[in-house]
Amino acid sequence: MQIDGVFVFIGYVPNSDGLENILKLNDNKEIIVDSEMKTEIPGVFAAGDSIAKKYRQITTAVADGTIAALSAAEYLRN
């Protein structure tokens, strides 16, 4: 079998064990964030496949990380 490319899929289960009593999670154990990747705890941000969102691709995770980093930098400046 000749293969030109591979798309790796590792599943949809977020690794959020231990956060149940710290951060607000939904029924799927995904972290709840706003559009700036802020959690309900000031100064705590989350991004990527651990957050509640519709699409789970590396491109969306990278974008989430960028938003979280910029939001964290703004939080630290203020």
Backbone as XML, in Angstrom:
<?xml version="1.0"?>
<chain id="A" units="angstrom">
  <residue number="1" name="MET">
    <atom name="N" x="0.834" y="-1.157" z="0.000"/>
    <atom name="CA" x="0.000" y="0.000" z="0.000"/>
    <atom name="C" x="0.893" y="1.239" z="0.000"/>
  </residue>
  <residue number="2" name="GLN">
    <atom name="N" x="0.700" y="2.084" z="-0.975"/>
    <atom name="CA" x="1.449" y="3.328" z="-1.040"/>
    <atom name="C" x="0.646" y="4.422" z="-0.344"/>
  </residue>
  <residue number="3" name="ILE">
    <atom name="N" x="1.314" y="5.156" z="0.549"/>
    <atom name="CA" x="0.647" y="6.210" z="1.316"/>
    <atom name="C" x="1.422" y="7.511" z="1.144"/>
  </residue>
  <residue number="4" name="ASP">
    <atom name="N" x="0.701" y="8.575" z="0.826"/>
    <atom name="CA" x="1.324" y="9.884" z="0.645"/>
    <atom name="C" x="1.265" y="10.747" z="1.907"/>
  </residue>
  <residue number="5" name="GLY">
    <atom name="N" x="0.400" y="10.395" z="2.834"/>
    <atom name="CA" x="0.276" y="11.195" z="4.051"/>
    <atom name="C" x="-0.553" y="10.467" z="5.090"/>
  </residue>
  <residue number="6" name="VAL">
    <atom name="N" x="-0.440" y="10.929" z="6.322"/>
    <atom name="CA" x="-1.165" y="10.319" z="7.439"/>
    <atom name="C" x="-1.744" y="11.424" z="8.309"/>
  </residue>
  <residue number="7" name="PHE">
    <atom name="N" x="-2.983" y="11.273" z="8.697"/>
    <atom name="CA" x="-3.613" y="12.188" z="9.638"/>
    <atom name="C" x="-3.779" y="11.425" z="10.946"/>
  </residue>
  <residue number="8" name="VAL">
    <atom name="N" x="-3.083" y="11.867" z="11.988"/>
    <atom name="CA" x="-3.105" y="11.164" z="13.273"/>
    <atom name="C" x="-4.294" y="11.649" z="14.092"/>
  </residue>
  <residue number="9" name="PHE">
    <atom name="N" x="-5.084" y="10.718" z="14.570"/>
    <atom name="CA" x="-6.239" y="11.021" z="15.401"/>
    <atom name="C" x="-6.059" y="10.304" z="16.730"/>
  </residue>
  <residue number="10" name="ILE">
    <atom name="N" x="-6.057" y="11.065" z="17.827"/>
    <atom name="CA" x="-5.830" y="10.432" z="19.129"/>
    <atom name="C" x="-7.057" y="10.459" z="20.022"/>
  </residue>
  <residue number="11" name="GLY">
    <atom name="N" x="-8.161" y="10.977" z="19.519"/>
    <atom name="CA" x="-9.405" y="10.930" z="20.274"/>
    <atom name="C" x="-9.875" y="12.286" z="20.768"/>
  </residue>
  <residue number="12" name="TYR">
    <atom name="N" x="-11.020" y="12.249" z="21.424"/>
    <atom name="CA" x="-11.682" y="13.466" z="21.881"/>
    <atom name="C" x="-11.769" y="13.593" z="23.394"/>
  </residue>
  <residue number="13" name="VAL">
    <atom name="N" x="-11.084" y="12.772" z="24.140"/>
    <atom name="CA" x="-11.174" y="12.815" z="25.595"/>
    <atom name="C" x="-10.116" y="13.775" z="26.130"/>
  </residue>
  <residue number="14" name="PRO">
    <atom name="N" x="-10.531" y="14.906" z="26.716"/>
    <atom name="CA" x="-9.541" y="15.856" z="27.229"/>
    <atom name="C" x="-8.840" y="15.302" z="28.466"/>
  </residue>
  <residue number="15" name="ASN">
    <atom name="N" x="-7.602" y="15.675" z="28.645"/>
    <atom name="CA" x="-6.826" y="15.247" z="29.809"/>
    <atom name="C" x="-7.016" y="16.291" z="30.907"/>
  </residue>
  <residue number="16" name="SER">
    <atom name="N" x="-8.188" y="16.254" z="31.544"/>
    <atom name="CA" x="-8.521" y="17.261" z="32.557"/>
    <atom name="C" x="-8.719" y="16.641" z="33.936"/>
  </residue>
  <residue number="17" name="ASP">
    <atom name="N" x="-8.240" y="15.426" z="34.119"/>
    <atom name="CA" x="-8.360" y="14.782" z="35.426"/>
    <atom name="C" x="-7.688" y="15.638" z="36.492"/>
  </residue>
  <residue number="18" name="GLY">
    <atom name="N" x="-8.337" y="15.781" z="37.610"/>
    <atom name="CA" x="-7.796" y="16.567" z="38.702"/>
    <atom name="C" x="-8.219" y="18.024" z="38.683"/>
  </residue>
  <residue number="19" name="LEU">
    <atom name="N" x="-8.913" y="18.440" z="37.620"/>
    <atom name="CA" x="-9.352" y="19.834" z="37.534"/>
    <atom name="C" x="-10.808" y="20.032" z="37.933"/>
  </residue>
  <residue number="20" name="GLU">
    <atom name="N" x="-11.494" y="18.938" z="38.243"/>
    <atom name="CA" x="-12.930" y="19.000" z="38.518"/>
    <atom name="C" x="-13.278" y="19.993" z="39.621"/>
  </residue>
  <residue number="21" name="ASN">
    <atom name="N" x="-12.472" y="20.090" z="40.645"/>
    <atom name="CA" x="-12.757" y="20.976" z="41.772"/>
    <atom name="C" x="-12.013" y="22.304" z="41.690"/>
  </residue>
  <residue number="22" name="ILE">
    <atom name="N" x="-11.358" y="22.539" z="40.545"/>
    <atom name="CA" x="-10.580" y="23.764" z="40.370"/>
    <atom name="C" x="-11.200" y="24.659" z="39.302"/>
  </residue>
  <residue number="23" name="LEU">
    <atom name="N" x="-11.459" y="24.078" z="38.124"/>
    <atom name="CA" x="-12.009" y="24.834" z="37.003"/>
    <atom name="C" x="-13.401" y="24.327" z="36.654"/>
  </residue>
  <residue number="24" name="LYS">
    <atom name="N" x="-14.172" y="25.197" z="36.027"/>
    <atom name="CA" x="-15.499" y="24.814" z="35.559"/>
    <atom name="C" x="-15.344" y="23.947" z="34.313"/>
  </residue>
  <residue number="25" name="LEU">
    <atom name="N" x="-15.885" y="22.720" z="34.374"/>
    <atom name="CA" x="-15.851" y="21.786" z="33.252"/>
    <atom name="C" x="-17.275" y="21.494" z="32.804"/>
  </residue>
  <residue number="26" name="ASN">
    <atom name="N" x="-17.431" y="21.112" z="31.545"/>
    <atom name="CA" x="-18.744" y="20.680" z="31.080"/>
    <atom name="C" x="-18.905" y="19.180" z="31.304"/>
  </residue>
  <residue number="27" name="ASP">
    <atom name="N" x="-19.984" y="18.609" z="30.820"/>
    <atom name="CA" x="-20.258" y="17.182" z="31.023"/>
    <atom name="C" x="-19.229" y="16.275" z="30.363"/>
  </residue>
  <residue number="28" name="ASN">
    <atom name="N" x="-18.507" y="16.790" z="29.369"/>
    <atom name="CA" x="-17.468" y="16.012" z="28.681"/>
    <atom name="C" x="-16.087" y="16.214" z="29.299"/>
  </residue>
  <residue number="29" name="LYS">
    <atom name="N" x="-16.034" y="16.895" z="30.448"/>
    <atom name="CA" x="-14.791" y="17.209" z="31.161"/>
    <atom name="C" x="-13.890" y="18.160" z="30.374"/>
  </residue>
  <residue number="30" name="GLU">
    <atom name="N" x="-14.510" y="18.995" z="29.523"/>
    <atom name="CA" x="-13.784" y="20.024" z="28.788"/>
    <atom name="C" x="-13.829" y="21.313" z="29.600"/>
  </residue>
  <residue number="31" name="ILE">
    <atom name="N" x="-12.753" y="22.082" z="29.567"/>
    <atom name="CA" x="-12.665" y="23.327" z="30.325"/>
    <atom name="C" x="-13.493" y="24.408" z="29.630"/>
  </residue>
  <residue number="32" name="ILE">
    <atom name="N" x="-14.274" y="25.126" z="30.427"/>
    <atom name="CA" x="-15.096" y="26.207" z="29.895"/>
    <atom name="C" x="-14.258" y="27.489" z="29.856"/>
  </residue>
  <residue number="33" name="VAL">
    <atom name="N" x="-14.163" y="28.103" z="28.679"/>
    <atom name="CA" x="-13.429" y="29.364" z="28.495"/>
    <atom name="C" x="-14.288" y="30.339" z="27.704"/>
  </residue>
  <residue number="34" name="ASP">
    <atom name="N" x="-13.893" y="31.621" z="27.740"/>
    <atom name="CA" x="-14.557" y="32.606" z="26.896"/>
    <atom name="C" x="-13.763" y="32.765" z="25.594"/>
  </residue>
  <residue number="35" name="SER">
    <atom name="N" x="-14.102" y="33.767" z="24.809"/>
    <atom name="CA" x="-13.449" y="33.939" z="23.500"/>
    <atom name="C" x="-11.977" y="34.333" z="23.610"/>
  </residue>
  <residue number="36" name="GLU">
    <atom name="N" x="-11.546" y="34.766" z="24.797"/>
    <atom name="CA" x="-10.146" y="35.112" z="25.020"/>
    <atom name="C" x="-9.400" y="33.987" z="25.737"/>
  </residue>
  <residue number="37" name="MET">
    <atom name="N" x="-9.998" y="32.822" z="25.811"/>
    <atom name="CA" x="-9.443" y="31.618" z="26.453"/>
    <atom name="C" x="-9.303" y="31.769" z="27.965"/>
  </residue>
  <residue number="38" name="LYS">
    <atom name="N" x="-10.056" y="32.701" z="28.548"/>
    <atom name="CA" x="-10.040" y="32.903" z="29.994"/>
    <atom name="C" x="-10.973" y="31.894" z="30.655"/>
  </residue>
  <residue number="39" name="THR">
    <atom name="N" x="-10.530" y="31.330" z="31.764"/>
    <atom name="CA" x="-11.406" y="30.514" z="32.595"/>
    <atom name="C" x="-12.090" y="31.448" z="33.586"/>
  </residue>
  <residue number="40" name="GLU">
    <atom name="N" x="-12.872" y="30.894" z="34.498"/>
    <atom name="CA" x="-13.535" y="31.734" z="35.489"/>
    <atom name="C" x="-12.587" y="32.212" z="36.581"/>
  </residue>
  <residue number="41" name="ILE">
    <atom name="N" x="-11.360" y="31.684" z="36.599"/>
    <atom name="CA" x="-10.354" y="32.110" z="37.568"/>
    <atom name="C" x="-9.451" y="33.150" z="36.898"/>
  </residue>
  <residue number="42" name="PRO">
    <atom name="N" x="-9.411" y="34.367" z="37.445"/>
    <atom name="CA" x="-8.561" y="35.407" z="36.843"/>
    <atom name="C" x="-7.098" y="34.959" z="36.741"/>
  </residue>
  <residue number="43" name="GLY">
    <atom name="N" x="-6.525" y="35.135" z="35.552"/>
    <atom name="CA" x="-5.130" y="34.759" z="35.326"/>
    <atom name="C" x="-4.921" y="33.327" z="34.899"/>
  </residue>
  <residue number="44" name="VAL">
    <atom name="N" x="-5.990" y="32.556" z="34.790"/>
    <atom name="CA" x="-5.886" y="31.156" z="34.349"/>
    <atom name="C" x="-6.544" y="31.042" z="32.985"/>
  </residue>
  <residue number="45" name="PHE">
    <atom name="N" x="-5.778" y="30.540" z="32.020"/>
    <atom name="CA" x="-6.228" y="30.412" z="30.643"/>
    <atom name="C" x="-6.116" y="28.955" z="30.208"/>
  </residue>
  <residue number="46" name="ALA">
    <atom name="N" x="-6.901" y="28.562" z="29.223"/>
    <atom name="CA" x="-6.829" y="27.197" z="28.693"/>
    <atom name="C" x="-6.975" y="27.265" z="27.176"/>
  </residue>
  <residue number="47" name="ALA">
    <atom name="N" x="-6.432" y="26.273" z="26.491"/>
    <atom name="CA" x="-6.471" y="26.289" z="25.035"/>
    <atom name="C" x="-6.374" y="24.876" z="24.485"/>
  </residue>
  <residue number="48" name="GLY">
    <atom name="N" x="-6.698" y="24.753" z="23.209"/>
    <atom name="CA" x="-6.533" y="23.476" z="22.518"/>
    <atom name="C" x="-7.669" y="22.507" z="22.768"/>
  </residue>
  <residue number="49" name="ASP">
    <atom name="N" x="-7.347" y="21.243" z="22.699"/>
    <atom name="CA" x="-8.375" y="20.209" z="22.784"/>
    <atom name="C" x="-8.889" y="19.972" z="24.195"/>
  </residue>
  <residue number="50" name="SER">
    <atom name="N" x="-8.367" y="20.681" z="25.173"/>
    <atom name="CA" x="-8.876" y="20.538" z="26.539"/>
    <atom name="C" x="-10.075" y="21.447" z="26.791"/>
  </residue>
  <residue number="51" name="ILE">
    <atom name="N" x="-10.351" y="22.377" z="25.871"/>
    <atom name="CA" x="-11.460" y="23.309" z="26.079"/>
    <atom name="C" x="-12.706" y="22.847" z="25.324"/>
  </residue>
  <residue number="52" name="ALA">
    <atom name="N" x="-13.837" y="23.389" z="25.736"/>
    <atom name="CA" x="-15.105" y="23.082" z="25.075"/>
    <atom name="C" x="-15.178" y="23.854" z="23.763"/>
  </residue>
  <residue number="53" name="LYS">
    <atom name="N" x="-15.203" y="23.126" z="22.658"/>
    <atom name="CA" x="-15.319" y="23.746" z="21.343"/>
    <atom name="C" x="-15.796" y="22.705" z="20.343"/>
  </residue>
  <residue number="54" name="LYS">
    <atom name="N" x="-16.235" y="23.172" z="19.192"/>
    <atom name="CA" x="-16.819" y="22.282" z="18.184"/>
    <atom name="C" x="-15.759" y="21.537" z="17.374"/>
  </residue>
  <residue number="55" name="TYR">
    <atom name="N" x="-14.757" y="22.241" z="16.890"/>
    <atom name="CA" x="-13.775" y="21.633" z="15.989"/>
    <atom name="C" x="-12.467" y="21.362" z="16.711"/>
  </residue>
  <residue number="56" name="ARG">
    <atom name="N" x="-11.896" y="20.207" z="16.488"/>
    <atom name="CA" x="-10.651" y="19.799" z="17.131"/>
    <atom name="C" x="-9.636" y="19.413" z="16.057"/>
  </residue>
  <residue number="57" name="GLN">
    <atom name="N" x="-8.846" y="20.386" z="15.696"/>
    <atom name="CA" x="-7.800" y="20.193" z="14.706"/>
    <atom name="C" x="-6.553" y="20.902" z="15.218"/>
  </residue>
  <residue number="58" name="ILE">
    <atom name="N" x="-5.396" y="20.513" z="14.708"/>
    <atom name="CA" x="-4.165" y="21.164" z="15.164"/>
    <atom name="C" x="-4.200" y="22.660" z="14.866"/>
  </residue>
  <residue number="59" name="THR">
    <atom name="N" x="-4.813" y="23.040" z="13.750"/>
    <atom name="CA" x="-4.868" y="24.462" z="13.405"/>
    <atom name="C" x="-5.706" y="25.252" z="14.403"/>
  </residue>
  <residue number="60" name="THR">
    <atom name="N" x="-6.802" y="24.682" z="14.888"/>
    <atom name="CA" x="-7.619" y="25.390" z="15.869"/>
    <atom name="C" x="-6.925" y="25.409" z="17.226"/>
  </residue>
  <residue number="61" name="ALA">
    <atom name="N" x="-6.217" y="24.353" z="17.565"/>
    <atom name="CA" x="-5.482" y="24.314" z="18.839"/>
    <atom name="C" x="-4.363" y="25.353" z="18.849"/>
  </residue>
  <residue number="62" name="VAL">
    <atom name="N" x="-3.663" y="25.498" z="17.724"/>
    <atom name="CA" x="-2.598" y="26.497" z="17.622"/>
    <atom name="C" x="-3.191" y="27.902" z="17.757"/>
  </residue>
  <residue number="63" name="ALA">
    <atom name="N" x="-4.314" y="28.137" z="17.100"/>
    <atom name="CA" x="-4.971" y="29.443" z="17.200"/>
    <atom name="C" x="-5.405" y="29.712" z="18.641"/>
  </residue>
  <residue number="64" name="ASP">
    <atom name="N" x="-5.978" y="28.709" z="19.303"/>
    <atom name="CA" x="-6.369" y="28.858" z="20.709"/>
    <atom name="C" x="-5.162" y="29.222" z="21.565"/>
  </residue>
  <residue number="65" name="GLY">
    <atom name="N" x="-4.042" y="28.564" z="21.321"/>
    <atom name="CA" x="-2.827" y="28.837" z="22.083"/>
    <atom name="C" x="-2.338" y="30.263" z="21.888"/>
  </residue>
  <residue number="66" name="THR">
    <atom name="N" x="-2.434" y="30.756" z="20.669"/>
    <atom name="CA" x="-2.044" y="32.134" z="20.390"/>
    <atom name="C" x="-2.945" y="33.106" z="21.143"/>
  </residue>
  <residue number="67" name="ILE">
    <atom name="N" x="-4.239" y="32.857" z="21.099"/>
    <atom name="CA" x="-5.187" y="33.722" z="21.804"/>
    <atom name="C" x="-4.935" y="33.675" z="23.309"/>
  </residue>
  <residue number="68" name="ALA">
    <atom name="N" x="-4.720" y="32.492" z="23.841"/>
    <atom name="CA" x="-4.454" y="32.350" z="25.281"/>
    <atom name="C" x="-3.171" y="33.081" z="25.673"/>
  </residue>
  <residue number="69" name="ALA">
    <atom name="N" x="-2.127" y="32.957" z="24.870"/>
    <atom name="CA" x="-0.852" y="33.616" z="25.179"/>
    <atom name="C" x="-0.990" y="35.140" z="25.145"/>
  </residue>
  <residue number="70" name="LEU">
    <atom name="N" x="-1.675" y="35.658" z="24.133"/>
    <atom name="CA" x="-1.877" y="37.106" z="24.045"/>
    <atom name="C" x="-2.754" y="37.611" z="25.185"/>
  </residue>
  <residue number="71" name="SER">
    <atom name="N" x="-3.766" y="36.841" z="25.542"/>
    <atom name="CA" x="-4.635" y="37.215" z="26.659"/>
    <atom name="C" x="-3.870" y="37.184" z="27.976"/>
  </residue>
  <residue number="72" name="ALA">
    <atom name="N" x="-3.012" y="36.191" z="28.149"/>
    <atom name="CA" x="-2.204" y="36.102" z="29.372"/>
    <atom name="C" x="-1.228" y="37.277" z="29.455"/>
  </residue>
  <residue number="73" name="ALA">
    <atom name="N" x="-0.630" y="37.635" z="28.326"/>
    <atom name="CA" x="0.292" y="38.775" z="28.311"/>
    <atom name="C" x="-0.439" y="40.058" z="28.668"/>
  </residue>
  <residue number="74" name="GLU">
    <atom name="N" x="-1.634" y="40.250" z="28.133"/>
    <atom name="CA" x="-2.435" y="41.426" z="28.463"/>
    <atom name="C" x="-2.796" y="41.427" z="29.954"/>
  </residue>
  <residue number="75" name="TYR">
    <atom name="N" x="-3.172" y="40.273" z="30.479"/>
    <atom name="CA" x="-3.497" y="40.147" z="31.902"/>
    <atom name="C" x="-2.286" y="40.552" z="32.770"/>
  </residue>
  <residue number="76" name="LEU">
    <atom name="N" x="-1.115" y="40.104" z="32.391"/>
    <atom name="CA" x="0.093" y="40.425" z="33.162"/>
    <atom name="C" x="0.462" y="41.914" z="33.065"/>
  </residue>
  <residue number="77" name="ARG">
    <atom name="N" x="0.234" y="42.513" z="31.893"/>
    <atom name="CA" x="0.518" y="43.939" z="31.728"/>
    <atom name="C" x="-0.401" y="44.800" z="32.588"/>
  </residue>
  <residue number="78" name="ASN">
    <atom name="N" x="-1.611" y="44.342" z="32.788"/>
    <atom name="CA" x="-2.580" y="45.118" z="33.558"/>
    <atom name="C" x="-2.528" y="44.739" z="35.019"/>
  </residue>
</chain>
